[in-house]
Amino acid sequence: MKKRHRILPNILLIAAPLICIFITLFVGRYTIDPQTVLQTLLYKFGLISGNGLTNEDMAVVWQLRLPRAVLGAAVGASLAASGAAFQGVFRNPLVNAGILGVSNGAGFGAALAILLFSSLAYTYSFAFIFGALAVFLSYMIGRIYNTTPTVMLILGGVIVSAFFSALISIIKYVADPYNQLPAIVFWLMGSLASVGQQQFFALIPMGIGLMIIYSVRWRINVLSMGDKEATALGVNVSRNKLLVITGATMATAGAVCVSGVIGWVGLVIPHIGRMLVGNNNRLLIPVSISLGACFVVLMDMIARNLTGSEIPLGILTSLIGAPFFVYLLKKTKGGGW
């Protein structure tokens, strides 16, 4: 019975994002009846013949909707898991995935690539590199006497975020107002509009980061007790903080480089997870991964279908996330941490 009680929740956590991805295949501006969508899926796996299927139907399902949904799920899982991990390590419920400056660093990298080049490959590469660089700088600033105090790490993140935010403003100031500036602003608002199969490379850092966070989730419970308590229990605080930060940085930088800056996912989703399973990170991390994947996939589906022109995903998550966070605070009366 105990084994069955463990298996069923695990199946649900895995199935929920897959169900959301499957649902999004049927919804879009280009109308495809459900039967045709199912036929395209079965035909791709060689289960039926392709009689009656058009190239347009195959392209919409396999080159547009499915890659976008898969990458959206990976982005949501990465941001939510990173936010939950940082909240545990820093013992602060207001921490999100971008606390160490990865979002602003990636934003500057993308803006610089848009200013200097016209290729999306440079935009993705620069965003990932500068996002990782921002976290590295925050970590180096936070190291004092070969230790990593939590407060100094957060202060380092604030300093680096402000620095890269100023650099982004400089890029906006010198950018071409007719071509480059709109592209920079749109990227910073967050979107999956340009995502396709060619962006699947981002699954590698996101997958590695998620595996690192998942494998050390029990250590986050120890780190959340405080540095002195964790040291007394025999845990190498600096090494384990670096491990968690590395995993969260890879996951977040991989997510931000393809989707832009999407706010509130790394803040709200872990709190929803705590309402379901409590503060134990051995349960919270997998729940956050599943909820984050579902949230971003469903928000992206709404963003591309709500109005005639696609709403940037970052705007929609903020519009929904901020009021919902207020609701969570009222419902829990500030507790649950």
C-alpha positions as CSV (number, residue, x, y, z in Angstrom):
1,M,0.0,0.0,0.0
2,K,2.8,2.5,0.9
3,K,4.5,1.7,-2.4
4,R,1.3,2.3,-4.3
5,H,0.8,5.6,-2.5
6,R,4.3,6.7,-3.7
7,I,3.8,5.5,-7.3
8,L,0.5,7.2,-8.0
9,P,1.7,10.7,-7.1
10,N,4.8,10.2,-9.2
11,I,2.8,9.1,-12.2
12,L,0.6,12.2,-11.7
13,L,3.6,14.5,-11.6
14,I,4.9,13.1,-14.8
15,A,1.5,12.9,-16.6
16,A,0.3,16.4,-15.8
17,P,2.9,18.3,-18.0
18,L,2.4,15.7,-20.8
19,I,-1.3,16.2,-20.7
20,C,-0.9,20.0,-20.9
21,I,1.5,19.6,-23.9
22,F,-1.0,17.3,-25.6
23,I,-3.9,19.8,-25.1
24,T,-1.9,22.6,-26.6
25,L,-1.6,20.7,-29.9
26,F,-5.3,21.2,-30.6
27,V,-5.4,24.9,-29.9
28,G,-4.1,27.7,-32.2
29,R,-4.9,30.3,-34.8
30,Y,-4.5,27.8,-37.6
31,T,-7.6,25.6,-37.3
32,I,-7.0,21.8,-37.3
33,D,-9.7,19.5,-36.3
34,P,-8.8,17.1,-33.4
35,Q,-8.9,14.0,-35.6
36,T,-6.3,15.5,-38.0
37,V,-4.0,16.3,-35.0
38,L,-4.3,12.7,-33.8
39,Q,-3.6,11.4,-37.3
40,T,-0.4,13.6,-37.6
41,L,0.8,12.2,-34.3
42,L,0.1,8.6,-35.3
43,Y,1.5,9.0,-38.8
44,K,4.8,10.4,-37.4
45,F,5.2,7.3,-35.3
46,G,4.4,5.1,-38.3
47,L,1.2,3.7,-36.9
48,I,-1.1,4.9,-39.8
49,S,-0.7,6.0,-43.4
50,G,-0.6,9.7,-44.2
51,N,-3.5,9.7,-46.6
52,G,-5.4,13.0,-46.3
53,L,-2.7,14.8,-44.3
54,T,-1.3,18.1,-45.8
55,N,2.2,19.5,-45.4
56,E,0.6,22.5,-43.6
57,D,-1.0,20.2,-40.9
58,M,2.3,18.4,-40.3
59,A,4.3,21.6,-40.1
60,V,1.9,23.3,-37.6
61,V,1.8,20.3,-35.3
62,W,5.4,19.1,-35.5
63,Q,7.4,22.2,-36.2
64,L,5.4,24.9,-34.4
65,R,3.1,23.7,-31.6
66,L,4.9,20.6,-30.3
67,P,8.4,22.2,-30.1
68,R,6.9,25.3,-28.5
69,A,5.0,23.3,-25.9
70,V,8.0,21.1,-25.1
71,L,10.3,24.0,-24.6
72,G,7.7,25.9,-22.7
73,A,7.4,23.0,-20.3
74,A,11.1,22.8,-19.8
75,V,11.3,26.6,-19.2
76,G,8.5,26.5,-16.6
77,A,10.1,23.5,-14.9
78,S,13.5,25.1,-14.8
79,L,12.3,28.5,-13.4
80,A,10.1,26.9,-10.8
81,A,12.7,24.4,-9.6
82,S,15.4,27.1,-9.5
83,G,13.1,29.4,-7.5
84,A,12.3,26.6,-5.0
85,A,15.9,25.7,-4.6
86,F,17.0,29.3,-4.0
87,Q,14.2,29.9,-1.6
88,G,15.4,27.0,0.5
89,V,19.1,27.8,0.3
90,F,18.6,31.5,1.1
91,R,15.8,30.9,3.6
92,N,13.7,33.6,2.0
93,P,10.2,33.1,0.6
94,L,10.6,36.2,-1.7
95,V,13.6,34.9,-3.6
96,N,13.1,33.8,-7.2
97,A,15.1,32.2,-9.9
98,G,16.7,35.5,-10.9
99,I,17.9,36.5,-7.5
100,L,21.6,36.3,-8.5
101,G,21.3,38.4,-11.6
102,V,20.9,35.7,-14.2
103,S,17.8,37.4,-15.8
104,N,19.4,40.8,-16.1
105,G,22.7,39.3,-17.3
106,A,20.9,37.2,-19.9
107,G,18.9,40.3,-20.9
108,F,22.1,42.3,-21.5
109,G,23.6,39.5,-23.5
110,A,20.6,39.2,-25.7
111,A,20.4,43.0,-26.1
112,L,24.1,43.2,-27.0
113,A,23.7,40.4,-29.6
114,I,20.7,42.1,-31.2
115,L,22.7,45.4,-31.4
116,L,25.8,43.8,-32.9
117,F,24.4,40.9,-34.9
118,S,21.2,39.8,-36.7
119,S,21.3,36.1,-36.0
120,L,19.2,34.4,-33.4
121,A,22.1,32.0,-32.7
122,Y,24.1,34.9,-31.3
123,T,21.2,36.1,-29.2
124,Y,20.8,32.7,-27.5
125,S,24.5,32.2,-27.0
126,F,25.1,35.7,-25.6
127,A,22.1,35.4,-23.3
128,F,23.3,32.1,-21.8
129,I,26.9,33.3,-21.4
130,F,26.1,36.6,-19.8
131,G,23.4,35.0,-17.6
132,A,26.0,32.5,-16.3
133,L,28.6,35.3,-16.0
134,A,26.2,37.4,-13.8
135,V,25.7,34.5,-11.4
136,F,29.5,33.9,-11.3
137,L,30.1,37.6,-10.4
138,S,27.4,37.5,-7.7
139,Y,29.0,34.4,-6.2
140,M,32.4,35.9,-6.2
141,I,31.1,39.1,-4.6
142,G,29.3,37.0,-2.0
143,R,32.4,35.1,-1.0
144,I,34.0,36.5,2.2
145,Y,37.0,34.8,3.8
146,N,36.3,31.7,1.7
147,T,32.8,31.4,2.9
148,T,29.4,32.2,1.3
149,P,27.1,34.0,3.7
150,T,23.5,34.0,2.5
151,V,23.1,37.8,3.0
152,M,26.3,38.5,1.0
153,L,25.1,36.3,-1.8
154,I,21.8,38.1,-2.0
155,L,23.6,41.5,-1.9
156,G,25.9,40.3,-4.6
157,G,22.9,39.4,-6.7
158,V,21.4,42.8,-6.2
159,I,24.6,44.6,-7.1
160,V,25.1,42.6,-10.3
161,S,21.4,42.9,-11.3
162,A,21.6,46.7,-11.0
163,F,24.8,46.8,-13.0
164,F,23.5,44.7,-15.9
165,S,20.2,46.6,-15.7
166,A,22.1,49.8,-16.3
167,L,24.0,48.2,-19.2
168,I,20.7,47.2,-20.7
169,S,19.5,50.8,-20.5
170,I,22.7,51.9,-22.3
171,I,22.0,49.4,-25.1
172,K,18.4,50.6,-25.5
173,Y,19.7,54.2,-25.6
174,V,22.1,53.6,-28.5
175,A,20.0,51.0,-30.4
176,D,18.2,51.8,-33.6
177,P,14.7,52.9,-32.6
178,Y,13.0,51.4,-35.6
179,N,14.5,47.9,-35.8
180,Q,16.8,47.0,-32.9
181,L,15.0,48.7,-30.0
182,P,11.6,46.9,-30.6
183,A,13.4,43.6,-30.9
184,I,15.2,44.2,-27.6
185,V,12.1,45.3,-25.8
186,F,10.1,42.3,-27.1
187,W,12.8,39.9,-26.0
188,L,12.9,41.4,-22.5
189,M,9.1,40.9,-22.1
190,G,9.5,37.2,-22.6
191,S,8.0,35.1,-25.3
192,L,8.1,31.7,-27.0
193,A,7.1,33.1,-30.3
194,S,10.4,32.3,-32.0
195,V,10.9,28.9,-30.5
196,G,11.2,25.9,-32.7
197,Q,13.1,22.6,-33.1
198,Q,16.4,24.5,-33.6
199,Q,16.2,25.7,-30.0
200,F,16.2,22.2,-28.6
201,F,19.9,22.7,-27.7
202,A,18.6,24.7,-24.6
203,L,17.2,21.4,-23.2
204,I,20.7,20.3,-22.5
205,P,21.6,22.9,-19.8
206,M,18.1,23.0,-18.5
207,G,18.1,19.2,-18.2
208,I,21.5,19.1,-16.5
209,G,20.5,21.9,-14.1
210,L,17.2,20.1,-13.2
211,M,19.1,16.9,-12.5
212,I,21.5,18.6,-10.2
213,I,18.7,20.3,-8.3
214,Y,16.7,17.1,-8.1
215,S,19.7,15.0,-6.9
216,V,20.6,17.4,-4.0
217,R,17.1,18.3,-3.0
218,W,17.5,16.6,0.4
219,R,20.6,18.8,1.1
220,I,18.6,21.9,0.5
221,N,16.5,20.9,3.6
222,V,19.8,20.9,5.6
223,L,21.0,24.2,4.1
224,S,17.6,25.8,4.9
225,M,18.3,25.2,8.6
226,G,21.2,27.7,8.6
227,D,24.9,27.6,7.9
228,K,25.9,26.8,11.5
229,E,23.3,24.0,11.8
230,A,24.3,22.5,8.5
231,T,28.0,22.6,9.4
232,A,27.2,20.9,12.7
233,L,25.4,18.1,10.8
234,G,28.5,17.5,8.7
235,V,27.5,19.3,5.5
236,N,30.0,21.3,3.6
237,V,28.0,24.5,3.3
238,S,30.1,26.3,0.7
239,R,30.4,23.3,-1.6
240,N,26.7,22.4,-1.4
241,K,25.6,26.0,-2.0
242,L,27.9,26.2,-5.0
243,L,26.3,22.9,-6.3
244,V,22.8,24.2,-5.9
245,I,23.7,27.6,-7.4
246,T,25.4,25.8,-10.4
247,G,22.3,23.7,-11.1
248,A,19.9,26.5,-10.7
249,T,22.1,28.8,-12.9
250,M,22.3,26.3,-15.7
251,A,18.5,25.6,-15.6
252,T,17.6,29.3,-15.4
253,A,20.1,30.5,-18.0
254,G,19.0,27.8,-20.4
255,A,15.4,28.9,-19.9
256,V,16.0,32.6,-20.2
257,C,18.2,32.3,-23.3
258,V,15.3,30.9,-25.4
259,S,12.2,32.5,-23.7
260,G,13.4,35.9,-22.5
261,V,12.6,37.2,-19.1
262,I,9.5,35.5,-17.7
263,G,8.7,36.7,-14.2
264,W,6.8,35.2,-11.3
265,V,7.1,31.6,-12.2
266,G,10.0,31.0,-9.9
267,L,8.3,32.9,-7.1
268,V,4.6,31.8,-7.2
269,I,4.9,28.2,-8.3
270,P,7.1,27.1,-5.3
271,H,4.5,28.6,-2.9
272,I,1.7,26.7,-4.6
273,G,3.8,23.6,-4.1
274,R,4.2,24.3,-0.4
275,M,0.5,24.6,-0.1
276,L,0.3,21.1,-1.5
277,V,3.2,19.2,0.1
278,G,4.8,21.5,2.7
279,N,8.4,22.7,3.0
280,N,10.2,19.3,2.5
281,N,12.3,19.9,-0.6
282,R,12.4,16.2,-1.4
283,L,8.8,16.6,-2.3
284,L,8.7,20.3,-3.1
285,I,11.2,20.2,-6.0
286,P,9.5,17.5,-8.1
287,V,6.1,19.2,-7.4
288,S,7.5,22.6,-8.5
289,I,8.9,21.0,-11.7
290,S,5.6,19.6,-12.6
291,L,3.5,22.7,-11.7
292,G,6.0,25.0,-13.4
293,A,5.9,23.1,-16.6
294,C,2.1,23.0,-16.6
295,F,1.8,26.7,-15.8
296,V,4.0,28.0,-18.6
297,V,2.5,25.7,-21.2
298,L,-1.0,26.8,-20.3
299,M,0.0,30.5,-20.1
300,D,1.7,30.3,-23.5
301,M,-1.5,28.7,-25.0
302,I,-3.5,31.6,-23.6
303,A,-0.9,34.2,-24.8
304,R,-1.1,33.1,-28.4
305,N,-4.8,32.7,-28.6
306,L,-6.3,35.4,-26.3
307,T,-6.0,38.3,-28.8
308,G,-5.4,38.9,-32.5
309,S,-1.7,39.6,-31.8
310,E,0.3,37.4,-29.5
311,I,0.7,38.7,-25.9
312,P,4.3,38.5,-24.6
313,L,4.4,35.7,-22.1
314,G,6.2,37.7,-19.4
315,I,3.3,40.2,-19.3
316,L,0.7,37.5,-18.9
317,T,2.5,35.7,-16.2
318,S,2.9,38.9,-14.3
319,L,-0.7,39.9,-14.7
320,I,-1.9,36.5,-13.4
321,G,1.0,35.8,-11.0
322,A,0.8,39.0,-9.0
323,P,-2.9,38.9,-8.0
324,F,-2.6,35.2,-7.4
325,F,0.3,35.7,-5.1
326,V,-1.8,38.2,-3.1
327,Y,-4.5,35.6,-2.9
328,L,-2.0,33.1,-1.6
329,L,-0.8,35.5,1.1
330,K,-4.3,36.1,2.3
331,K,-5.2,32.5,2.3
332,T,-2.1,31.4,4.2
333,K,-2.1,34.6,6.3
334,G,1.6,34.9,5.5
335,G,2.3,31.4,6.9
336,G,3.2,28.2,5.2
337,W,7.0,28.9,5.2
